[in-house]
Structures are given as C-alpha cells and as structure tokens.
Amino acid sequence: MYVDERSNIENFIVPTLKLRMEMGWIGPVERLINFYMPTIRKICSEETISIFEEAKLWLERAIEHERIHGKNSLLNYDHPVCRRALKRIEKSSHSH
C-alpha cells in the first residue's frame, strides 16, 4: 500500500516527534525537525506546521537545558518506551 508523504508525516512522523519530546530525547527530535521541516512547510496543514514550530521552540529550550545540566539530562529513563529499550539492551548484552 502506498502512503503519500503528507499522510506519512501527519500519521507517523508527528506522533514520533511528540513521543521523543515526551521522553526528553533531544537528538531524534532535532533530526526529525531538520529532515522534515522543509517538506512540511510545502505540503502539510497549518496544524502540522504549528506542531513542528512548537517542537523547534521546545528543542531550543532543551538544548539550553542540556548545555547547563549535561547531555541527556532531560531524557526520562522512567518513560515506558525508554525502560523497554533499556531492557532490550540489557538482555542483548547478557546474551553475548
């Protein structure tokens, strides 16, 4: 099934962006913004553009926070997604 780029951004990228912000995971937020922002401005709804603009502001504040408090200081290690990822990493390191 073919999914057009706008649908992909609005249905998959936006929720991913929001999740990464919720987790406090700056690197992926920055990469998503840098990669998709030019396309979003051309093909997406005002609502999606607004979400990315808000994410950009969040990113600026988050970068400043981490500059002061250290790398990954915003990362929420108790977030369910983060805990699952850490469990998988731990499992794979024990299996070697």
The first five atom37 places (N, CA, C, CB, O) and aatype in JSON, in Angstrom:
{
  "aatype": [12, 18, 19, 3, 6, 1, 15, 2, 9, 6, 2, 13, 9, 19, 14, 16, 10, 11, 10, 1, 12, 6, 12, 7, 17, 9, 7, 14, 19, 6, 1, 10, 9, 2, 13, 18, 12, 14, 16, 9, 1, 11, 9, 4, 15, 6, 6, 16, 9, 15, 9, 13, 6, 6, 0, 11, 10, 17, 10, 6, 1, 0, 9, 6, 8, 6, 1, 9, 8, 7, 11, 2, 15, 10, 10, 2, 18, 3, 8, 14, 19, 4, 1, 1, 0, 10, 11, 1, 9, 6, 11, 15, 15, 8, 15, 8],
  "atom_mask": [
    [1, 1, 1, 1, 1],
    [1, 1, 1, 1, 1],
    [1, 1, 1, 1, 1],
    [1, 1, 1, 1, 1],
    [1, 1, 1, 1, 1],
    [1, 1, 1, 1, 1],
    [1, 1, 1, 1, 1],
    [1, 1, 1, 1, 1],
    [1, 1, 1, 1, 1],
    [1, 1, 1, 1, 1],
    [1, 1, 1, 1, 1],
    [1, 1, 1, 1, 1],
    [1, 1, 1, 1, 1],
    [1, 1, 1, 1, 1],
    [1, 1, 1, 1, 1],
    [1, 1, 1, 1, 1],
    [1, 1, 1, 1, 1],
    [1, 1, 1, 1, 1],
    [1, 1, 1, 1, 1],
    [1, 1, 1, 1, 1],
    [1, 1, 1, 1, 1],
    [1, 1, 1, 1, 1],
    [1, 1, 1, 1, 1],
    [1, 1, 1, 0, 1],
    [1, 1, 1, 1, 1],
    [1, 1, 1, 1, 1],
    [1, 1, 1, 0, 1],
    [1, 1, 1, 1, 1],
    [1, 1, 1, 1, 1],
    [1, 1, 1, 1, 1],
    [1, 1, 1, 1, 1],
    [1, 1, 1, 1, 1],
    [1, 1, 1, 1, 1],
    [1, 1, 1, 1, 1],
    [1, 1, 1, 1, 1],
    [1, 1, 1, 1, 1],
    [1, 1, 1, 1, 1],
    [1, 1, 1, 1, 1],
    [1, 1, 1, 1, 1],
    [1, 1, 1, 1, 1],
    [1, 1, 1, 1, 1],
    [1, 1, 1, 1, 1],
    [1, 1, 1, 1, 1],
    [1, 1, 1, 1, 1],
    [1, 1, 1, 1, 1],
    [1, 1, 1, 1, 1],
    [1, 1, 1, 1, 1],
    [1, 1, 1, 1, 1],
    [1, 1, 1, 1, 1],
    [1, 1, 1, 1, 1],
    [1, 1, 1, 1, 1],
    [1, 1, 1, 1, 1],
    [1, 1, 1, 1, 1],
    [1, 1, 1, 1, 1],
    [1, 1, 1, 1, 1],
    [1, 1, 1, 1, 1],
    [1, 1, 1, 1, 1],
    [1, 1, 1, 1, 1],
    [1, 1, 1, 1, 1],
    [1, 1, 1, 1, 1],
    [1, 1, 1, 1, 1],
    [1, 1, 1, 1, 1],
    [1, 1, 1, 1, 1],
    [1, 1, 1, 1, 1],
    [1, 1, 1, 1, 1],
    [1, 1, 1, 1, 1],
    [1, 1, 1, 1, 1],
    [1, 1, 1, 1, 1],
    [1, 1, 1, 1, 1],
    [1, 1, 1, 0, 1],
    [1, 1, 1, 1, 1],
    [1, 1, 1, 1, 1],
    [1, 1, 1, 1, 1],
    [1, 1, 1, 1, 1],
    [1, 1, 1, 1, 1],
    [1, 1, 1, 1, 1],
    [1, 1, 1, 1, 1],
    [1, 1, 1, 1, 1],
    [1, 1, 1, 1, 1],
    [1, 1, 1, 1, 1],
    [1, 1, 1, 1, 1],
    [1, 1, 1, 1, 1],
    [1, 1, 1, 1, 1],
    [1, 1, 1, 1, 1],
    [1, 1, 1, 1, 1],
    [1, 1, 1, 1, 1],
    [1, 1, 1, 1, 1],
    [1, 1, 1, 1, 1],
    [1, 1, 1, 1, 1],
    [1, 1, 1, 1, 1],
    [1, 1, 1, 1, 1],
    [1, 1, 1, 1, 1],
    [1, 1, 1, 1, 1],
    [1, 1, 1, 1, 1],
    [1, 1, 1, 1, 1],
    [1, 1, 1, 1, 1]
  ],
  "atom_positions": [
    [[0.83, -1.18, 0.0], [0.0, 0.0, 0.0], [0.88, 1.25, 0.0], [-0.95, 0.0, 1.21], [1.78, 1.38, 0.83]],
    [[0.63, 2.15, -0.91], [1.4, 3.38, -1.0], [0.78, 4.42, -0.07], [1.43, 3.9, -2.45], [-0.43, 4.62, -0.06]],
    [[1.61, 5.07, 0.7], [1.17, 6.16, 1.56], [1.87, 7.41, 1.07], [1.47, 5.87, 3.09], [3.1, 7.44, 0.94]],
    [[1.09, 8.46, 0.8], [1.73, 9.69, 0.33], [2.52, 10.34, 1.47], [0.67, 10.67, -0.22], [2.29, 10.05, 2.64]],
    [[3.43, 11.21, 1.1], [4.36, 11.79, 2.07], [3.65, 12.61, 3.15], [5.37, 12.67, 1.34], [4.02, 12.55, 4.32]],
    [[2.64, 13.36, 2.76], [1.9, 14.15, 3.75], [1.24, 13.24, 4.79], [0.83, 15.03, 3.07], [1.32, 13.51, 5.99]],
    [[0.6, 12.17, 4.34], [-0.03, 11.22, 5.27], [1.0, 10.58, 6.17], [-0.81, 10.13, 4.51], [0.78, 10.41, 7.37]],
    [[2.14, 10.22, 5.6], [3.21, 9.62, 6.39], [3.66, 10.58, 7.5], [4.4, 9.25, 5.49], [3.81, 10.18, 8.65]],
    [[3.87, 11.83, 7.14], [4.31, 12.82, 8.12], [3.25, 13.01, 9.2], [4.61, 14.16, 7.44], [3.56, 12.98, 10.39]],
    [[2.0, 13.2, 8.79], [0.95, 13.52, 9.75], [0.55, 12.32, 10.61], [-0.26, 14.05, 9.04], [0.18, 12.5, 11.77]],
    [[0.63, 11.11, 10.06], [0.18, 9.93, 10.81], [1.29, 9.2, 11.55], [-0.47, 8.99, 9.88], [1.01, 8.49, 12.52]],
    [[2.53, 9.36, 11.13], [3.62, 8.61, 11.76], [4.72, 9.51, 12.32], [4.22, 7.65, 10.75], [5.18, 9.3, 13.44]],
    [[5.14, 10.5, 11.56], [6.26, 11.34, 12.0], [5.83, 12.26, 13.15], [6.79, 12.18, 10.82], [6.57, 12.4, 14.12]],
    [[4.67, 12.88, 13.05], [4.21, 13.77, 14.12], [4.09, 13.01, 15.45], [2.84, 14.4, 13.75], [4.6, 13.5, 16.46]],
    [[3.43, 11.83, 15.49], [3.38, 11.11, 16.76], [4.77, 10.7, 17.27], [2.52, 9.86, 16.62], [5.01, 10.71, 18.48]],
    [[5.68, 10.36, 16.37], [7.04, 10.02, 16.76], [7.74, 11.23, 17.36], [7.84, 9.48, 15.55], [8.42, 11.12, 18.38]],
    [[7.57, 12.39, 16.73], [8.15, 13.63, 17.23], [7.63, 13.92, 18.64], [7.83, 14.8, 16.27], [8.41, 14.24, 19.54]],
    [[6.32, 13.82, 18.82], [5.71, 14.09, 20.14], [6.22, 13.11, 21.19], [4.17, 14.0, 20.05], [6.5, 13.51, 22.32]],
    [[6.34, 11.84, 20.83], [6.83, 10.83, 21.77], [8.26, 11.13, 22.19], [6.75, 9.44, 21.15], [8.59, 11.04, 23.37]],
    [[9.11, 11.48, 21.23], [10.51, 11.79, 21.55], [10.61, 13.01, 22.46], [11.32, 12.02, 20.26], [11.46, 13.05, 23.35]],
    [[9.75, 14.0, 22.25], [9.73, 15.17, 23.12], [9.27, 14.77, 24.52], [8.81, 16.28, 22.54], [9.85, 15.2, 25.52]],
    [[8.24, 13.96, 24.59], [7.73, 13.47, 25.87], [8.82, 12.73, 26.64], [6.51, 12.56, 25.66], [8.9, 12.81, 27.87]],
    [[9.66, 12.02, 25.91], [10.76, 11.28, 26.52], [11.93, 12.18, 26.9], [11.23, 10.19, 25.57], [12.78, 11.8, 27.7]],
    [[11.97, 13.38, 26.32], [13.1, 14.28, 26.55], [14.33, 13.88, 25.77], [0.0, 0.0, 0.0], [15.46, 14.14, 26.19]],
    [[14.11, 13.25, 24.61], [15.2, 12.72, 23.8], [15.51, 13.7, 22.67], [14.84, 11.32, 23.22], [14.89, 13.67, 21.61]],
    [[16.46, 14.57, 22.92], [16.75, 15.71, 22.06], [17.26, 15.33, 20.67], [17.75, 16.58, 22.72], [16.78, 15.87, 19.67]],
    [[18.21, 14.42, 20.57], [18.82, 14.06, 19.29], [17.82, 13.7, 18.21], [0.0, 0.0, 0.0], [17.85, 14.3, 17.13]],
    [[16.93, 12.74, 18.47], [15.94, 12.39, 17.44], [14.98, 13.52, 17.1], [15.15, 11.19, 17.89], [14.56, 13.65, 15.95]],
    [[14.62, 14.35, 18.08], [13.75, 15.5, 17.81], [14.44, 16.44, 16.83], [13.38, 16.25, 19.12], [13.84, 16.9, 15.86]],
    [[15.7, 16.71, 17.1], [16.47, 17.61, 16.23], [16.58, 17.04, 14.81], [17.87, 17.85, 16.8], [16.41, 17.77, 13.84]],
    [[16.85, 15.75, 14.7], [16.97, 15.14, 13.36], [15.64, 15.17, 12.61], [17.46, 13.68, 13.49], [15.62, 15.45, 11.41]],
    [[14.53, 14.88, 13.29], [13.23, 14.91, 12.63], [12.9, 16.31, 12.15], [12.13, 14.41, 13.59], [12.43, 16.49, 11.02]],
    [[13.14, 17.31, 12.98], [12.87, 18.7, 12.59], [13.73, 19.09, 11.39], [13.14, 19.67, 13.77], [13.22, 19.63, 10.41]],
    [[15.02, 18.82, 11.47], [15.92, 19.2, 10.37], [15.57, 18.5, 9.07], [17.36, 18.89, 10.75], [15.66, 19.1, 8.0]],
    [[15.18, 17.24, 9.15], [14.89, 16.47, 7.94], [13.54, 16.86, 7.33], [14.91, 14.98, 8.26], [13.43, 17.03, 6.11]],
    [[12.51, 17.01, 8.17], [11.15, 17.17, 7.64], [10.67, 18.61, 7.5], [10.2, 16.44, 8.5], [9.74, 18.87, 6.73]],
    [[11.26, 19.55, 8.2], [10.75, 20.94, 8.2], [10.61, 21.53, 6.79], [11.67, 21.82, 9.01], [9.56, 22.12, 6.5]],
    [[11.6, 21.4, 5.91], [11.41, 21.99, 4.57], [10.21, 21.39, 3.83], [12.68, 21.8, 3.73], [9.47, 22.11, 3.16]],
    [[10.02, 20.1, 3.93], [8.9, 19.41, 3.26], [7.58, 19.81, 3.9], [9.08, 17.88, 3.32], [6.61, 20.08, 3.2]],
    [[7.55, 19.85, 5.21], [6.32, 20.18, 5.94], [5.79, 21.54, 5.51], [6.58, 20.17, 7.45], [4.59, 21.72, 5.3]],
    [[6.7, 22.5, 5.39], [6.27, 23.86, 5.0], [5.62, 23.87, 3.61], [7.48, 24.82, 5.01], [4.8, 24.74, 3.33]],
    [[5.97, 22.92, 2.76], [5.44, 22.88, 1.39], [4.13, 22.1, 1.28], [6.46, 22.28, 0.46], [3.25, 22.49, 0.51]],
    [[3.99, 21.0, 2.04], [2.87, 20.09, 1.75], [1.9, 19.83, 2.9], [3.42, 18.8, 1.31], [0.84, 19.25, 2.67]],
    [[2.22, 20.24, 4.11], [1.38, 19.86, 5.25], [0.43, 20.97, 5.69], [2.25, 19.47, 6.41], [0.55, 22.12, 5.28]],
    [[-0.5, 20.57, 6.52], [-1.5, 21.5, 7.04], [-0.85, 22.5, 8.0], [-2.63, 20.74, 7.76], [0.25, 22.28, 8.49]],
    [[-1.56, 23.59, 8.24], [-1.1, 24.59, 9.21], [-0.92, 23.96, 10.59], [-2.1, 25.78, 9.29], [0.0, 24.31, 11.33]],
    [[-1.79, 23.02, 10.92], [-1.7, 22.34, 12.22], [-0.38, 21.59, 12.36], [-2.88, 21.36, 12.4], [0.28, 21.68, 13.4]],
    [[0.01, 20.88, 11.34], [1.28, 20.13, 11.37], [2.46, 21.09, 11.4], [1.38, 19.2, 10.15], [3.42, 20.86, 12.13]],
    [[2.39, 22.15, 10.62], [3.46, 23.15, 10.64], [3.59, 23.72, 12.05], [3.18, 24.29, 9.61], [4.7, 23.91, 12.55]],
    [[2.47, 24.0, 12.67], [2.46, 24.55, 14.02], [3.09, 23.58, 15.03], [1.02, 24.89, 14.45], [3.83, 24.0, 15.92]],
    [[2.79, 22.3, 14.9], [3.38, 21.29, 15.78], [4.9, 21.28, 15.65], [2.8, 19.88, 15.46], [5.62, 21.21, 16.64]],
    [[5.38, 21.37, 14.41], [6.83, 21.39, 14.2], [7.45, 22.69, 14.7], [7.14, 21.19, 12.72], [8.58, 22.69, 15.19]],
    [[6.73, 23.8, 14.57], [7.24, 25.08, 15.1], [7.35, 25.0, 16.62], [6.31, 26.25, 14.68], [8.34, 25.46, 17.19]],
    [[6.34, 24.43, 17.28], [6.38, 24.24, 18.73], [7.53, 23.33, 19.12], [5.04, 23.67, 19.24], [8.21, 23.56, 20.12]],
    [[7.75, 22.29, 18.33], [8.85, 21.35, 18.6], [10.19, 22.07, 18.47], [8.79, 20.14, 17.63], [11.12, 21.8, 19.23]],
    [[10.28, 22.98, 17.52], [11.52, 23.76, 17.35], [11.8, 24.62, 18.58], [11.42, 24.65, 16.11], [12.95, 24.7, 19.04]],
    [[10.78, 25.24, 19.12], [10.93, 26.05, 20.34], [11.31, 25.15, 21.52], [9.62, 26.81, 20.66], [12.18, 25.51, 22.32]],
    [[10.66, 23.99, 21.61], [10.99, 23.02, 22.67], [12.46, 22.63, 22.55], [10.08, 21.76, 22.58], [13.18, 22.57, 23.55]],
    [[12.89, 22.36, 21.34], [14.27, 21.94, 21.1], [15.27, 23.01, 21.54], [14.47, 21.61, 19.63], [16.28, 22.69, 22.17]],
    [[14.99, 24.26, 21.22], [15.89, 25.34, 21.63], [16.03, 25.38, 23.16], [15.37, 26.71, 21.12], [17.14, 25.5, 23.68]],
    [[14.9, 25.27, 23.86], [14.95, 25.27, 25.34], [15.65, 24.02, 25.86], [13.52, 25.35, 25.92], [16.4, 24.09, 26.83]],
    [[15.4, 22.88, 25.22], [16.0, 21.62, 25.66], [17.51, 21.63, 25.46], [15.38, 20.44, 24.88], [18.26, 21.16, 26.32]],
    [[17.97, 22.17, 24.36], [19.41, 22.26, 24.1], [20.07, 23.15, 25.15], [19.69, 22.83, 22.68], [21.14, 22.82, 25.66]],
    [[19.42, 24.26, 25.48], [19.96, 25.15, 26.51], [20.0, 24.44, 27.87], [19.12, 26.45, 26.6], [20.97, 24.57, 28.62]],
    [[18.94, 23.7, 28.18], [18.89, 22.95, 29.44], [20.06, 21.97, 29.52], [17.54, 22.2, 29.57], [20.75, 21.89, 30.53]],
    [[20.27, 21.22, 28.44], [21.34, 20.23, 28.44], [22.73, 20.88, 28.41], [21.19, 19.29, 27.25], [23.69, 20.29, 28.9]],
    [[22.83, 22.07, 27.85], [24.1, 22.79, 27.89], [24.47, 23.08, 29.34], [24.02, 24.1, 27.05], [25.64, 22.99, 29.73]],
    [[23.47, 23.43, 30.12], [23.7, 23.77, 31.53], [23.82, 22.52, 32.4], [22.56, 24.64, 32.04], [24.71, 22.44, 33.25]],
    [[22.95, 21.56, 32.2], [22.83, 20.42, 33.11], [23.47, 19.13, 32.61], [21.4, 20.17, 33.38], [23.52, 18.14, 33.34]],
    [[23.96, 19.12, 31.39], [24.63, 17.95, 30.86], [23.8, 17.16, 29.86], [0.0, 0.0, 0.0], [22.57, 17.21, 29.85]],
    [[24.53, 16.44, 29.01], [23.92, 15.62, 27.95], [22.96, 14.61, 28.57], [25.01, 14.91, 27.11], [23.26, 13.99, 29.59]],
    [[21.82, 14.45, 27.94], [20.76, 13.52, 28.35], [20.13, 13.85, 29.7], [21.31, 12.12, 28.39], [19.46, 13.0, 30.29]],
    [[20.34, 15.07, 30.19], [19.73, 15.44, 31.48], [18.21, 15.55, 31.39], [20.31, 16.76, 31.97], [17.53, 15.49, 32.41]],
    [[17.67, 15.71, 30.19], [16.22, 15.74, 30.02], [15.62, 14.36, 29.74], [15.85, 16.68, 28.9], [14.42, 14.17, 29.88]],
    [[16.46, 13.42, 29.35], [15.97, 12.09, 28.99], [15.32, 11.43, 30.2], [17.12, 11.21, 28.45], [15.93, 11.29, 31.26]],
    [[14.06, 11.03, 30.03], [13.29, 10.41, 31.11], [13.49, 8.9, 31.05], [11.78, 10.78, 31.0], [12.81, 8.2, 30.3]],
    [[14.41, 8.4, 31.84], [14.71, 6.97, 31.86], [13.55, 6.15, 32.41], [15.95, 6.71, 32.67], [13.53, 4.93, 32.22]],
    [[12.6, 6.79, 33.08], [11.43, 6.08, 33.6], [10.27, 6.02, 32.6], [10.96, 6.75, 34.87], [9.26, 5.37, 32.86]],
    [[10.42, 6.7, 31.47], [9.38, 6.64, 30.45], [9.25, 5.19, 29.98], [9.71, 7.6, 29.24], [10.27, 4.53, 29.77]],
    [[8.03, 4.68, 29.81], [7.85, 3.27, 29.42], [8.63, 2.86, 28.17], [6.39, 3.0, 29.18], [9.18, 1.76, 28.12]],
    [[8.7, 3.72, 27.18], [9.44, 3.38, 25.95], [10.93, 3.27, 26.25], [9.19, 4.45, 24.86], [11.6, 2.37, 25.74]],
    [[11.44, 4.16, 27.05], [12.85, 4.14, 27.42], [13.16, 2.89, 28.25], [13.23, 5.42, 28.21], [14.18, 2.24, 28.03]],
    [[12.28, 2.55, 29.18], [12.5, 1.36, 30.01], [12.53, 0.1, 29.16], [11.42, 1.24, 31.08], [13.37, -0.78, 29.38]],
    [[11.62, 0.0, 28.19], [11.61, -1.18, 27.29], [12.9, -1.25, 26.49], [10.4, -1.13, 26.33], [13.48, -2.33, 26.34]],
    [[13.34, -0.12, 25.99], [14.58, -0.1, 25.2], [15.77, -0.51, 26.05], [14.83, 1.3, 24.59], [16.61, -1.3, 25.61]],
    [[15.85, 0.01, 27.26], [16.97, -0.34, 28.15], [16.94, -1.82, 28.51], [16.92, 0.51, 29.43], [17.99, -2.45, 28.63]],
    [[15.74, -2.38, 28.68], [15.61, -3.82, 28.96], [16.16, -4.64, 27.8], [14.13, -4.19, 29.22], [16.89, -5.61, 28.0]],
    [[15.79, -4.24, 26.58], [16.29, -4.96, 25.4], [17.79, -4.88, 25.29], [15.65, -4.41, 24.12], [18.45, -5.86, 24.96]],
    [[18.34, -3.72, 25.56], [19.8, -3.54, 25.5], [20.46, -4.43, 26.55], [20.19, -2.04, 25.72], [21.45, -5.1, 26.28]],
    [[19.9, -4.43, 27.74], [20.44, -5.24, 28.82], [20.38, -6.72, 28.47], [19.68, -4.98, 30.11], [21.34, -7.47, 28.7]],
    [[19.25, -7.14, 27.91], [19.07, -8.55, 27.5], [20.1, -8.95, 26.46], [17.65, -8.77, 26.95], [20.72, -10.0, 26.56]],
    [[20.28, -8.1, 25.45], [21.2, -8.43, 24.36], [22.65, -8.43, 24.85], [21.04, -7.46, 23.2], [23.47, -9.19, 24.34]],
    [[22.97, -7.6, 25.81], [24.36, -7.58, 26.32], [24.67, -8.82, 27.16], [24.61, -6.32, 27.15], [25.82, -9.24, 27.26]],
    [[23.63, -9.41, 27.77], [23.83, -10.64, 28.55], [23.88, -11.88, 27.68], [22.73, -10.79, 29.58], [24.4, -12.91, 28.1]],
    [[23.36, -11.78, 26.47], [23.32, -12.96, 25.59], [24.62, -13.13, 24.8], [22.14, -12.85, 24.63], [24.77, -14.1, 24.05]],
    [[25.55, -12.21, 24.96], [26.83, -12.33, 24.21], [27.9, -12.92, 25.05], [27.29, -10.98, 23.71], [29.03, -13.09, 24.58]]
  ]
}
